């Protein structure tokens, strides 16, 4: 359980151009997102292209809310370096209806000791595994039931398609019976798989209230329903404590909520708010067997965007304030079996960098 929850929890936010009109919504896959800044895509028959790049470096291990600082001190921490790109295209039918498509591409490097020779930093080297490829695409429809000078509300409904590879393999270093290095080709950790293998339903809302022409408040929310139980990929050859499906990857729900304020000044927009995101221990629909690393992150999220003509450039930089790796289904069953509290750990990042460029076609 020495992996990177932040890969699964972290958000690929589409920060876009600034205008007086409320955002039509954001597009992201697997690492779900919603905007903290406005963009104008309400002109009839208009197209908008977006390209989002994000990076994070996760390495701090938490069990519950407590950080296991000895992991970094001893050099046994698991490190995930995530570079991801989201290409999105949206079309506005009118100022009420719009549609969007997003295609993600992920390049992720993971290094550890425990997955190879074992967690002994004095004698064992650190090895790497990688995964790269297209992730799970997303198709969404958005509707704005309320749109006026003061209050805007947008709701969205989307489908997550299982287009990403969820069976990526790489070579792991193991010691054979003679103490010599041997390579084992097997599936990489769940945290760096480009896809999750399940069809998903995405619900969103994005609301803003304008106090003045410059000042506004925003609230956004997103929940990904992943009804599938497990995806059939075995993370280990044997069950954990005889628990059914405990050796398979779980297909997990995800959520994100934001609340904050924006300030607009000529071509610039500034925003700051709170951000709550994570993976629940149990899915809202369907069973929740298999292995997952549930938990949540509470962050403070500053953002800035610049708009000029049809182009806009934005940066989001959420900084983690609280991280919590909660119990999964296996932990709960093991706790009942043993009469002792069992709770796995996971690694989190301190921050996430998200950079976005958008271009609006047409007048």
Secondary structure, DSSP 4 states (H G I P E B T S, - for coil): --SBHHHHH----------SSPP-----SSS----SS-----STTEEEEEEEEEEEEEEEEEEBTEE-THHHHHT---EEEEEEEEEEEEEESSSSEEEEEEEEEEEEEEEESTTTT-S-TTT---EEEEEEEE---EEEEEEEEEESSSEEEEEEEEEE---S-S--EEEEEEE-TTS-EEEEEEEPPGGG-S--S--EEEEEEEEEEESSSSEEEEEEEEEEE----EEEEESSSS-STT-TTTTEEE---EEEEEEEEEEEETTEEEEEEEEEEEE-SS-SSS---SB---EEEEEEEEEEEEEETTEEEEEEEEEEEEEEE---HHHHHHHHHHSS-----EEEESB-EEEEEEEE---
